[in-house]
Each structure stands twice: as structure tokens, then as C-alpha cells.
Amino acid sequence: MSTSNETKRLVYTRQEMFDFNKKTLEKRGISIEAIGEITFTQQSRYMQNVSRELCIESVEKILSLRDVFHHVQLAAEIDRLAEEKLLKGPIQDIIYEDLGLFGIDETMGLDVAGLYGTIGMTNFGDIDVNKHGIVKKLNDAGKEAGICHTFMDDIVGAIAAAASTRVAQVLSESDALEDFGGRRMTLFDLNNR
């Protein structure tokens, strides 16, 4: 029980948010490497020089963002509450059974993927429909008694989608720098071309 002298901590550093997210995902059986593998699979279809290291780095960056921290923590908690049958009324069964007409989980996923614009959301759509890697495992496990991944499979897919978009941006920036002889491009360079 907290006393009036205790202050509740509501804001965390990026490192703390990353650490909380990593721990929360691990409790749900999800590794950063598994998310990075989805990112690699998706982005390597379009770009030749994608490395798994860049994909994992991108997942880690996404997991340190404040909005993503809130989404991961909320998704994990909703799924846990549904597993423990602690939600009330019809929403308990709707979430626990992962009703196809329930779209709030996808809306949360789109919100995370949307941090990287329309391409992030498009990448999320691909992952959500095709159920790559750990997303498929979470989705399939969610059909077993006592397990609910209604929100987590979408959040994980969205993290992979956002990371995939980040990978494309990093590699495109690298290509752009090479086009300009390794020097930084400015608006003035564009006007002279």
C-alpha cells in the first residue's frame, strides 16, 4: 500500500522502457531475435544488403519508444487478464476467443506500425495477413486452452513492421550517401542537380 509521501513513477528512460518491454515479451515467450527474423524476412525480399544485425538493432530501437512501451505493456496486460478470466461481461469471451470481428487489436498494431508512416502500416498488413514467424506461433498458441495472444500477436507483428520500415530507411540513407560520394546531402545539393 502506498503512502501519500510516495510518488508514483510514470515516466521512464528509453533504456528502462526497452528493458521493461524485453522482459514483458520474454514472459510471453517472445525474443527480440524472433521479431528481428520477421523483419529480416520481410525486408530481404526488397533489398539485397539487409543484415540480421540491422534488423535486431531496429527492433531494439522500436522497443525503446514511449508509444511502443505503452502498447506492449497494455497488450500483455489485456492478454494476461483474459487468460486469467478477469475481464467482465462479453468482452472477456471476445478477447479470449480472439473473435475475428474484433478489430481493436489490429488498431493497436496499426498505431505502432504507423509510427513509421504508411509503409509501416502496409508492412503490418502483410505480417498480419501472412502470419510470419513468431506471429504465427503466437496466433496458433492463442487457440489453445488457457492461452490468449489476441493483442500480443498484433503488437509483435507491428514492431516487426516498424523495424522493417526503419531498416529500409537506414539502408536508403546509406545508398543516398554513397550517391553523393559519402558526404551529407543538403537542400542546396538538390538545387544544383
Summary of the structure (lengths in Angstrom):
residues: 193
radius of gyration: 19.1
end to end distance: 66.1
largest distance: 66.1
contacts: 599
relative contact order: 0.15
helix: 69%
strand: 0%
